[in-house]
C-alpha cells in the first residue's frame, strides 16, 4: 500500500473526519490517479485511507478513517446500500431522488440521481473513476434499476485531470423522461440537461413557493433563471394568474413551456423571455412594472471562496433590482448555490441589497437543499445551496 505523509500541523481536519486533503498539506508520497493510499501524520500515525488525485488541488479524498477497513468492492457496496436506505426512510415525494451525494455519503466525488427506473451517475473524482465498474455494478444490485446513464461532464472532472464522459453505462433506453413531484409532472433530458437533467435539490422549495403564492394570493410572479420551469409550475399551481419566466437558454425555455402544458395550465398565464436577467430587471423597473412574488435562482457564481468577492457583487445587484420590483407585502425567494458563499455572507449580501434599494423586509424562512442532498457534521461544504424567503415591508 502506498503512503502519503502530511506536514506537521496539517492533521487537524482529518482528525475531525473531514475528507479532503489539499496538496499543500502533503509532505511526501504519491500514487496513481484514484489509487488508495494510506494517509499518515508527520509522526507516522494512521489517519485515513484515501483516493489519490495527482492533478487536483484536493490531492486525496478520504474513504475511511478506520485503519482496519479494507477499501474494496464490498466496502463500496455497503456505502451505497447505506445511502439508498437513508433515502427510503426520507420518503421523498418525487420520482426523482438524489441517491448518493458524494462526500456526505462517504463516497467522495460520486453522485447518483434516480428518475423512476433510470439512474444517472456522475463520477467526478479520480477515486470514483477508478472504481467506476464496481460502483456501477453495485448500484444496479442495490437499487434493482435496469439502466444507468453516465453524466461525467461537470467542470470538476477537469480539475481532477479527467476527460468528460457521457453515455449509457448499463442498459439503454430513452433519455427524455417524465417524473412526478408533489402531484406535478416534469419532463427532463438526462443526456443534455443541467447536472443530471433536473434540479432535484430545489424540490422542497418549489412546494414552499406554491404555498406562499397561494397564501399571499400573489397574482403576478417573476421567475428568474427559470431553467425548465420548476418554480413556474409551482407558481401556477399556487394560483398565480400571470407568471413571467426568464432564462438565456432557448432549449430550457421550450422545456419550461412544455412543463406548463404537461400540468394542464393555461398557456396564456405564462410568459417566457429568452433574455438576460439583469437587463430584464432594469427594463421592468424603468417601465414601472412590479410583481407580487419573485424567484432568484442564479447559476453558481462562486465555486470557491476565492471567487466570493466578485460573486457577492453580482448577487447584490440582482437582489437590489428584484427588491425594487417587489410589491409591498410581496415575497422574494432568493438563492445562492455557490459553495464559496456561506449562509451568513448571503444574508449580508441580501441585506445590503435591501439597503441600496431602500427596501426592508422580514426574513420569513431560510431554505436549503432537499434532505436527500444531505450535509454532515464533519463536512459543512455539503451545504452549498442556501436561500432566504423575504417578505417586503409595506
N, C-alpha and C positions, 0 to 999 in steps of 0.2 A: 504494500500500500504506500502510495506517495504521500509526502508530508509537506505542509506549508507551516512555517513558524512566523508568529506575529512579533511585531516590535513591542518593546516593553511599554506597558500602559495602554495598549490597544485591545485588551481582552474584555474591557468592561461591557461593551454591547453584547458580546456573546455570553457573558455570564448572566446577562439579563434575558437571554434567549432571543435576542434579535438576530434574524437570519442572514443579514448582509455583512460581508467582509470586503472593505474597499481596498483598492490596490495600494494606497498609501500606508495601510496597516500591515502589509506583508513584508517581513524582513528577508525571507528567502524561501525557496521552494517553488515548484510549478508542476504542471501536468498537462495532458491533452485536453482539448475542449470537452467539457461535460464529465470528465473523469472524476470519480470520487476520491477525495483526498482527506487525510487526517489533519485536522487543524489543531495546532498546539500553541500554547502561550510561549512567551520568551524563555520560560524556565522549563519547557518540555512537557508540561501537564496537558492532558487531553481537554479540548474544548468542544469540538464538534466534528461530525462527518459532513462534508460539503461537496458540491459540484463545482469544479474549477472552470473559470472562463478567462482565458488569457487575453482576450480582446476587449474585455469590459472593464469600466471603472469599478463596477461591483465584481471584484475578482473571484469571489466564491459565494455561493448561497448554501446555507446550512440545510441539510436534510434532517439531521437528528443530533441531539445533544447527549445521547446515551452511548457511552463507549462500547457497550455490549451489543449495540444494534448493528445488524448487517444490512447494508443497502443493496437490495436485490429486487427481483420481480415480486416476491411475496410482500416485501415491505411496501412497495408502490401500490399493490393491490389492496392492502389493508388501509392505507391512507385514502385511497379512492372510496372504499366501502364506508369509511367513517364520514367522508364528505357527503356522499349520497344519502346516508342515513340521517344526517342533520337536516338536509332539505326535505326529507319525508316528514320529519317532525314539525317543520315550519308550516306545512300545509299551504304552500304558495298558491294564491288564487289566479293561476295562469297556466297555460300550456307551455309557456316559455319560462325556463328556470335556469339560474346560474348554479351548476352542479359543483364546479371546482373553481375556487377563487385564489389561485396561486399561493403565495406565502401564507395567507390566512388559513389555508387548509393543509399546510405543511408540504406543499408541492410547488416550490418556487418556480415562477415563470411558466406555469401551466394553468390554462383557463379553459373551462368547458361549459357551454350552454346547451340546454336541451330544448328543442322545439318539437313537441309531440314525440314522434318516434325517430326523430333525426337529431344526432349530436353534432355540434360544431366545436372544434378544439383549436386552441392557439398554443403552439409550442414556442415560447418567447425567450427561453434561456438555453444556454449550452447544455445544462443538465437535462432539461426536458427533451431537448433534441436528441441527446444521446440515448435516452430511454424511450424514444417515440414508439417503437414497435410494442414494447411491453405495456406501455401506458394505453395504447390503442386497444390491445387485446383485453386488458383488464377492464377498460371502460365498457366494452360490449358485454363482458361477462357479468359485471356488477349491475349494469342497468337493464340488460336484456334488449337493448336497442339493436337495430339491424344495420343502421347506416351511420357513418362517421365522416364528416367533411372537415378538411383542414383549412383554417384561415390564418396561416402563419405569415401575414403580410403587414404586420404592425411595425412602426419605427423601431420598437425595442429589439427586433431581430438584427437590425443593422448595428446597434450598439454592442451586440454580442458577437459580431463578426459572422452572422449567419445570413444566407440569402433568403429572399421571400419565396414562400411555397404555398400554393393553394390547390385544392382538388380533393376528390374522394379518396379517403384512406381505407375505408372498409365499406363494402356495398356501394350502391349508387341509387340515384333517384332524382326527383325534381329539386331544384334549388329555390324555386318560388314556392313559399309556404304560407299558410294562414294559421294563426293561433288565436285562441280565445283568452281574454283578460278582463276580469271584472264584469263579465257579461258583454263586453265589446269584442270586436274582431279586428285583427290587424294582419295585413299582408306584408310579407318581407322577403328579401332576397339574401340568402346566406352566402351567395357567391360574390355579390357586388355591394352589399350594404355596409354601413359603418360597423366597426367592431366585428361581431359575428352575424350581423344582419339587423339588429334591433337594440334599442336602449332599454334593457331589462331593469337596469338599476333605478330607473325613474317610475317604475310600476306603481308604487305606493303614493308617490307624489302626484301622479296623474289622477288617482282616485280622490286624493285630498283636494285637488284643484276643482274637480267636478263638484264636490261638496261645497266648496267656497263659492263657486259661481251660483249654485242653487240657493245657498244661504243668503247671499247678498242680492239675489235677483239681478245679477250682472247681465246687462243686455249686450254691451259691446265689449269684445275681447280681442286682445292683440297677442299673438303667439310669435315670438322672435326666435330665429334659428329653429324653425319648426320641424326640420328634417321630414319624417314621413307622417307627421300629423298626430302624434300621440296626445299631446295636450289640446290639439284642435278637436279631436273626437271627444275628449274629456269635457271640454267647454260646451260643446253642443249637447252632450249627454246631461250636463248641468242646467241646460235651458237657455243658453246664450242665443240671442236672435241674430247676431252678426259676429263672425269671427274672422279676423284678418290674420293670415299666416304668411310669414316672410322667411325665405331661405335663398341662398345663392346657388342652389343646385336644382336644375330643371328636373332631372330624374326623381329626386326626392320629393319635389312638389307634385309630380304626377302620381307618385305613390300615395302622397297625402290626400290628393283628390279621390283616389281610388278607395282609400280607407274611409273617407266620409261617406262615399256611396255604399261601401260594404256594410256600413252600420245603419243604412236606411235614412240618413239625414237629408234634408232638402238642400240641394247644391247651392241654392240662392242665399243660404245663410253663411256660406263660407267663401271668402275671397282669398286668393293666393297670389303672392307677389314674388317674382324672381328678381330680387334686388338686394342691395347692401343694407344691412340693418341700421347702421349708424346714419347713413344718408336718409333712410326712410323715417327714422325717428325725428330727425331735424325737419324734414319736409312736413311731417304731421304737425309738429309744433308751430311751424310757420303758418300752416293752414288753420290753426286753432282747433285741431281735432283732438278729442280726448277719448279715454277708454275706462270702462268700469273694472276691468281685470287685465293684467299684463303678465306674460311669462317671458323671462330672460334666461335662456338655457344655452349659452355660447359654447363653442368648442374649447378644448384645452388651450389655455393661453400661457400657462406657466408650468411646464412639465417638471421643473426643478426649482429650488429656492433661488438659484442664480437668475431665473427669469422673472422673479416675483415683482420687481420694481416696475418693469415695463408693462407687465400684465395688469398690475394694480391700476395704472393709468387708464388702460383700456376698459377694465371693469367699472371704474369710477365713471367714465364718460357715458357708457350705455345706461348705467343706473341713474345718473343725473338726468339724462334725456327722458328715460321712462317715467321717473317720478314726476316730472313736469307734465307729462301727458296723462297721468293717472288722476281720475276724478276723486274729489274728497269722499272718503268712505270706501274707496275702491281698494282692491287687493293686488299686490305685486308678489309673484313667485319668482325669486331671483336666485340663480345658482352659479357655482363655480365647480368645475370638475378637475381643476388644476391641483396636482399634488403639491406644487410649490406655494400654494396659498392656503394658509391654515384657516380654521373656522373663525378664530379670533381676528385675524387680519381681514378676512372677508367682511365680517361685521363692521370693522372700522372703515373699510372702503365704502360700503353702502351708506354708513352714517355720514361720511364726508361728502358723498354724492348728494345726500339729502340736504346738507348744509348749503352746498353750492346751488342746489335747485330751489332753495328757500322752502323746503318741504320737510315736515316732521311726520313721523308715523309710529304706530305701535308694532312691535315685533310679536306677532300672534303665534308663531311656531318656528321651530328650527327643523330642517329637513336633512336627510342623508340618503344614502343608497338603501335599497330594499334589503331585508335581512338575509337574503340568500347571497349577498355580497358582503360578507362579514369582515370586520377588523378584529384583531385580537389584542389582549393586554400588552403583549410583547412587540406587536407590530402596528403602531399607530399610523404608519403610512397607508394602511388599508383604508383609512378614512379620506379618500380622495374627493368624493362628492359631498358638497355641503350647500345648504340652501336656507333662505330666510323667507318667511311669509310676512309681508309688511302691509299693514292697513294704513292708508294715508289719513292723517288727521284732517278734519273739516276746516 
